[in-house]
Amino acid sequence: MADDQERTHVTATEARAGATPGVTRYILAVSLIAVIAVMAFILLS
């Protein structure tokens, strides 16, 4: 069982065990533009 008096401190990168490349913001932007284009097409048709 772990001892509560001993704390382990790690950096954020070590805690998540990987890198965060930031691809999500590009996917979100492209999806938003696509939805706006489709809605505009439907509205104007």
DSSP file (Angstrom, degrees, kcal/mol; ACC not computed):
  #  RESIDUE AA STRUCTURE BP1 BP2  ACC     N-H-->O    O-->H-N    N-H-->O    O-->H-N    TCO  KAPPA ALPHA  PHI   PSI    X-CA   Y-CA   Z-CA
    1    1 A M              0   0    0      0, 0.0     2,-0.1     0, 0.0     0, 0.0   0.000 360.0 360.0 360.0 143.6    0.0    0.0    0.0
    2    2 A A        -     0   0    0      1,-0.1     2,-0.5     2,-0.0     3,-0.0  -0.419 360.0-121.5 -74.8 144.7    1.3    3.5   -0.8
    3    3 A D    >   -     0   0    0      1,-0.1     3,-0.9    -2,-0.1    -1,-0.1  -0.758  12.4-150.8 -86.3 124.8    2.4    5.8    2.0
    4    4 A D  T 3  S+     0   0    0     -2,-0.5    -1,-0.1     1,-0.2    -2,-0.0   0.711  92.6  63.6 -69.4 -20.0    0.4    9.0    2.0
    5    5 A Q  T 3  S+     0   0    0      1,-0.1     2,-0.7     2,-0.0    -1,-0.2   0.751  92.2  70.5 -77.6 -23.5    3.4   10.9    3.4
    6    6 A E    <   -     0   0    0     -3,-0.9     2,-0.4     2,-0.0    -1,-0.1  -0.852  69.7-169.8 -97.9 118.2    5.5   10.4    0.4
    7    7 A R        -     0   0    0     -2,-0.7     2,-0.6     2,-0.0    -3,-0.0  -0.854  14.1-142.4-108.9 142.8    4.3   12.3   -2.6
    8    8 A T        -     0   0    0     -2,-0.4     2,-0.5     2,-0.0    -2,-0.0  -0.905  13.7-160.0-104.3 125.2    5.5   11.8   -6.2
    9    9 A H        +     0   0    0     -2,-0.6     2,-0.3     0, 0.0    -2,-0.0  -0.922  16.9 168.3-108.8 124.9    5.9   15.0   -8.2
   10   10 A V        -     0   0    0     -2,-0.5     2,-0.0     1,-0.0    -2,-0.0  -0.916  35.1-105.7-129.7 157.8    6.0   14.7  -12.0
   11   11 A T     >  -     0   0    0     -2,-0.3     4,-2.2     1,-0.1     5,-0.2  -0.298  36.4-105.8 -76.0 167.6    5.7   17.2  -14.8
   12   12 A A  H  > S+     0   0    0      1,-0.2     4,-2.0     2,-0.2     5,-0.2   0.879 120.9  52.0 -63.2 -38.2    2.6   17.5  -16.9
   13   13 A T  H  >>S+     0   0    0      1,-0.2     5,-1.1     2,-0.2     4,-0.8   0.902 110.9  47.1 -66.0 -40.6    4.3   15.8  -19.9
   14   14 A E  H  45S+     0   0    0      1,-0.2    -1,-0.2     2,-0.2    -2,-0.2   0.874 110.3  53.8 -67.1 -36.2    5.3   12.9  -17.8
   15   15 A A  H  <5S+     0   0    0     -4,-2.2    -2,-0.2     1,-0.2    -1,-0.2   0.887 114.0  39.2 -68.4 -38.6    1.9   12.5  -16.2
   16   16 A R  H  <5S-     0   0    0     -4,-2.0    -1,-0.2     2,-0.2    -2,-0.2   0.542 100.7-139.0 -90.4  -4.6    0.1   12.3  -19.6
   17   17 A A  T  <5 +     0   0    0     -4,-0.8     2,-0.3    -3,-0.2    -3,-0.2   0.846  68.8  46.4  55.1  42.3    2.9   10.1  -21.0
   18   18 A G  S   <S-     0   0    0     -5,-1.1     2,-0.3     2,-0.0    -2,-0.2  -0.988  84.6 -81.2 177.3-177.3    2.9   11.8  -24.4
   19   19 A A        -     0   0    0     -2,-0.3    -6,-0.0    -3,-0.1     0, 0.0  -0.684  24.8-137.4-104.5 159.1    2.9   15.0  -26.4
   20   20 A T        -     0   0    0     -2,-0.3    -2,-0.0     1,-0.1    -7,-0.0  -0.881  19.2-178.3-116.9  97.4    0.0   17.2  -27.4
   21   21 A P        -     0   0    0      0, 0.0    -1,-0.1     0, 0.0    -2,-0.0   0.711  37.2-125.6 -73.3 -19.8    0.5   18.2  -31.0
   22   22 A G    >>  +     0   0    0      3,-0.0     3,-0.5     1,-0.0     4,-0.5   0.749  62.5 139.6  85.1  23.8   -2.6   20.4  -31.2
   23   23 A V  H >>  +     0   0    0      1,-0.2     4,-1.9     2,-0.2     3,-0.7   0.775  58.1  74.4 -70.2 -26.0   -4.3   18.8  -34.2
   24   24 A T  H 3> S+     0   0    0      1,-0.3     4,-2.6     2,-0.2    -1,-0.2   0.860  89.2  56.6 -59.0 -38.6   -7.7   19.1  -32.6
   25   25 A R  H <> S+     0   0    0     -3,-0.5     4,-2.0     1,-0.2    -1,-0.3   0.856 107.8  48.6 -64.9 -32.8   -8.0   22.8  -33.2
   26   26 A Y  H <X S+     0   0    0     -3,-0.7     4,-2.5    -4,-0.5     5,-0.2   0.900 111.1  49.2 -72.3 -40.1   -7.5   22.2  -37.0
   27   27 A I  H  X S+     0   0    0     -4,-1.9     4,-2.4     1,-0.2    -2,-0.2   0.913 112.2  49.5 -62.9 -42.0  -10.1   19.5  -37.1
   28   28 A L  H  X S+     0   0    0     -4,-2.6     4,-2.3     2,-0.2    -2,-0.2   0.909 111.6  48.3 -63.6 -43.0  -12.5   21.7  -35.2
   29   29 A A  H  X S+     0   0    0     -4,-2.0     4,-2.2     2,-0.2    -2,-0.2   0.924 113.2  46.4 -64.8 -44.9  -11.9   24.6  -37.6
   30   30 A V  H  X S+     0   0    0     -4,-2.5     4,-2.3     1,-0.2    -2,-0.2   0.905 113.2  50.0 -65.0 -40.9  -12.3   22.5  -40.7
   31   31 A S  H  X S+     0   0    0     -4,-2.4     4,-2.5    -5,-0.2    -1,-0.2   0.904 109.9  50.6 -64.4 -41.5  -15.5   20.9  -39.3
   32   32 A L  H  X S+     0   0    0     -4,-2.3     4,-2.3     2,-0.2    -2,-0.2   0.920 111.5  47.3 -62.9 -44.5  -16.9   24.3  -38.5
   33   33 A I  H  X S+     0   0    0     -4,-2.2     4,-2.3     1,-0.2    -1,-0.2   0.902 112.1  51.0 -63.7 -40.7  -16.3   25.6  -42.0
   34   34 A A  H  X S+     0   0    0     -4,-2.3     4,-2.4     2,-0.2    -2,-0.2   0.906 110.2  48.5 -64.3 -41.9  -17.8   22.5  -43.5
   35   35 A V  H  X S+     0   0    0     -4,-2.5     4,-2.6     2,-0.2     5,-0.2   0.913 111.4  49.9 -65.8 -41.8  -20.9   22.8  -41.4
   36   36 A I  H  X S+     0   0    0     -4,-2.3     4,-2.4     1,-0.2    -2,-0.2   0.916 111.9  48.7 -61.8 -42.5  -21.4   26.4  -42.3
   37   37 A A  H  X S+     0   0    0     -4,-2.3     4,-2.3     2,-0.2    -2,-0.2   0.912 112.6  47.3 -64.6 -42.9  -20.9   25.6  -46.0
   38   38 A V  H  X S+     0   0    0     -4,-2.4     4,-2.4     2,-0.2    -2,-0.2   0.918 113.1  48.3 -66.3 -42.6  -23.4   22.8  -45.9
   39   39 A M  H  X S+     0   0    0     -4,-2.6     4,-2.6     1,-0.2    -2,-0.2   0.903 112.0  49.4 -64.9 -39.7  -26.0   24.9  -44.0
   40   40 A A  H  X S+     0   0    0     -4,-2.4     4,-2.3    -5,-0.2    -1,-0.2   0.900 110.8  50.3 -64.6 -40.1  -25.6   27.7  -46.4
   41   41 A F  H  X S+     0   0    0     -4,-2.3     4,-1.0     2,-0.2    -2,-0.2   0.916 113.1  45.9 -63.1 -43.3  -26.0   25.4  -49.4
   42   42 A I  H  < S+     0   0    0     -4,-2.4     3,-0.3     1,-0.2    -2,-0.2   0.905 113.8  48.8 -66.6 -41.2  -29.2   23.9  -47.8
   43   43 A L  H  < S+     0   0    0     -4,-2.6    -2,-0.2     1,-0.2    -1,-0.2   0.876 115.4  43.2 -66.6 -38.4  -30.6   27.4  -47.0
   44   44 A L  H  <        0   0    0     -4,-2.3    -1,-0.2     1,-0.2    -2,-0.2   0.558 360.0 360.0 -87.3  -8.6  -29.9   28.8  -50.5
   45   45 A S     <        0   0    0     -4,-1.0    -1,-0.2    -3,-0.3    -2,-0.1   0.468 360.0 360.0 -79.6 360.0  -31.1   25.7  -52.4
